[in-house]
Each structure stands twice: as structure tokens, then as C-alpha cells.
Amino acid sequence: MSEQSTAERELAELLVESLNLEGVEPAGIDPEAPLFGDGLGLDSIDALELALAVSKRYGFQLRSDSDENRRIFGSLRALSAHVEQHKTA
């Protein structure tokens, strides 16, 4: 497992908190593992909840109709990089 950056660790904490992931430690999330499917096992409802939490915390919208969503939500590292580029808060 790769080491989480500070931004990735903060986002992992938001992810675990906003999705109420029982038994998942933020520090235990591999930043390069998939968030959906075989990785963390998130689903489309989780994606909506996570997008809302990101928008509240970081001050920008993740659009549900974006063709980039598969890449953006591909892993904690990809999501963190996107947040770092676009955050306003």
C-alpha cells in the first residue's frame, strides 16, 4: 500500500465519516486502490453522498453528468488530486 499524503488522509477521513463506513480506518485506505467495485466497494449512492460531502467541504461541485467521473472517482489519489485542483474553501 502506498503512503497517503496529507490531502489524501483528510479526504479519506471525510469519505469514512460521510459514508459511515463501519470497520474502515481512514489511514487503512490504499490511495491507489479503486473506490468502487473490488476496491473499497462503494456504489453509485455512495458516489452521490461523497460528491455532496466534497462540495460542502471544498466549495465546488462534482457534476453527476461529467464524463470525467470514472477517472475522478477511480481512487482516493485521483479524487484527492481533483479536489486539490478545484477546491475553493
N, C-alpha and C positions, 0 to 999 in steps of 0.2 A: 504494500500500500504506500502511495506517495504521501509526503508530508503536506498538511493543509497550510495554506497561507493564512494570515490574519483575517483577510476579507472572506476567505472560504470558510473559516471557522465561525465567523459571525453569521454567515449565510446558512451554514449547517445548523446553528442554534435556532435561527428563525424557522427553518424547514421543520425541525423536530417539534418546536413549540407550536407553530401554526397548524401542523397536521396531526398533532397529538400522537406522535409515533411512539407507541409503547415499546420499551425494551431497546430502543435505539439511542445510542450515545452520539451526540454531535461529533465528537472527536473520532468516533469509530467509522464515520462515513468516508469511504475512499473517494477523494476528489475526482478521480478519473473513471470510477465505476458508473454505469448507466443509472439514472434515477428511476427509469421506468422498466417494466418487464423483469428480466432476470436480475437486474441490479438491486436497487432499493425496493422495487416492486410497487412503485406509485402508479396511479391510474389517472384518467382524464379529469375526474372530480378533484383529485389531489392537485393537478396542474392548475385548475381554476383557483383553488384556495391558495396555492403558493403564489400565483400571479397577483392575487389581491393583497396578500401579505407583503410582497415585494413592492407593490405600488404604494402601499401605506408607509412602509419603512423608508423607501428610497426616492419617492416622489416622481415616478414615471410609470407609464402604462406598458404592460406587456400585452400586445394585441392578440386576441384569440384567432384571428384570421391570417396571421403572419406566416408566410412560407418558411421563415427562419426558426419557427418554434421547435422543430425537431432538433435542430443544431443547438439552439439556446438552452433547451431543457435536456440536452444529451447527457450532461454530467454536472456535478457540483462545480467543477472547474470552469466549464463552459458558461454556466449560469452566472458564476461569480465574475468572469471576465466581462460578460454583457452588462451586468449591474454596474461594475466599475466604470465602464464607458458611458453609461447613460444616467447614472444617479444624479439627482439634483438636491437631495436632502442630506 
